[in-house]
Amino acid sequence: MHESCGVFGIFAPGIDIARIIFYALFALQHRGQESAGIAVANGGDIKSHTAMGLVSQAFAENDLALLRGRIGIGHNRYSTTGSTKLTNAQPVIAKSEELTIALAHNGNIVNAKSLHDELEGRGYSFYSTTDSEIIANLILASPAKKLEEKIEYAMRRLQGVYSLTILTKDKLIGVRDPLGVRPLCLGSIDGGWAIASETCALDHIGADYVREVEPGEIIVIDGEGVRSFKGKGGKRALCIFEYIYFARPDSVIEGKLLYQARLAMGEMLAQEYPVDADLVMGIPDSATAAGIGYSNASGIPYCEGLLKNRYVGRTFIEPDQRIRELGVQLKFNPLSRMISGKRLVVVDDSIVRGTTTPRVVSLLKKAGAAEVHLRICAPPIRYPCFFGVDMATQWELIAARKTIPEIRDFLNVDSLGYLSLDGLIRAVGLPRETFCLACFNGEYPIPVQIGMDKLALEASLKGELSESKV
Ligand code: SF4
């Protein structure tokens, strides 16, 4: 399962911002590894550099040296909309006679096709196949004069999920969709400001966390300071998978440290599904903390049963048969001498299609594990995600097609326990109404009929924008 992109932005006169953005993108690498890009401005033209691959592959010293500016944005892409090619790398640049903007997007726009056709009919050109370029052109197409009003116009027309950083020649803007599905936070750095998908990016560049960008909020940062424009508060739908899997364990979202939330998921699993066993292990890296939590609560010792080869990237676009067959073996190596003959509790973050888990179980059994008791930090995923998570269609979801005993047998494990929805929410420690839980319970935060109900989204945006200082 993959999420779709990391975004970053900085307004910091006097700082070498290209290098700062580079390191921020480095910290957000887990959110997308397909391409990376940086755009900067210095009161005049916008300069940008985008390339395929990891951040470390995308930028050479010379590329960064050419990106001189005092405002900039950056993006790591994992493609959900649009194919794998350089023209789809972000930030996207869009120009009209009066305005040039660069835009970095995390999310997924559901009414992209109709907006694309409308904008094309009005003479706007598209150079990529991403929904992000549609957002950028929609902002330019607004009849409003002020930038924040142009963005608000675009927000009224957009149906879907978006956390954005936007750059003009003299402004940095952060925008979060009215449901707040993807995270976005504001930080301060040496008299300047930064906006990032996750707090871990702020930590690595020496910025201080200030607060979350609120759902439906537009934050405009320029030489006059920071201004916030908010619609009326409405329904919230933060993706709970940020806590289970997507975000880094050292990030804080809504005041909750992800590592602690994951520890608590493991503790809850130990309460809900106790078992007699010799060792507990978490599948690295996303379930490591939950594995430790299970161990703490059960008193069963923790062991690193699988070592992860962290530097395996997407090396071959079309791997040959032998490489394909190696599969998870390329990624994980079991510590046979530690687990041989042992009854293992194996904690994992989630099961989507159920294609990878049997291979991991087989790896552990080949390494001598006497029993494998699988514990999952999420309830069964029975419904697809329409909000930008590249998950699966409903018929591909194993829990939509099989009962839990059938899944246990299919995975070839000795027992299987999925964390209950109540247990998951208690582990995160925020009110249930905070979250999107749709892939577990089918209750989508906006009425979806595969598409979304435009009226419902607009209802949460209703009301005049109110301006306030941050
Ligand atoms: S449907 Fe699931 S994966 Fe998608 S946003 Fe909601 S909670 Fe996240």
Residues whose N, C-alpha, C, O or C-beta is under 5 A from the ligand:
A	BS01	SF4	C239 I240 F241 P384 C385 F386 F387 V389 C436 L437 A438 C439
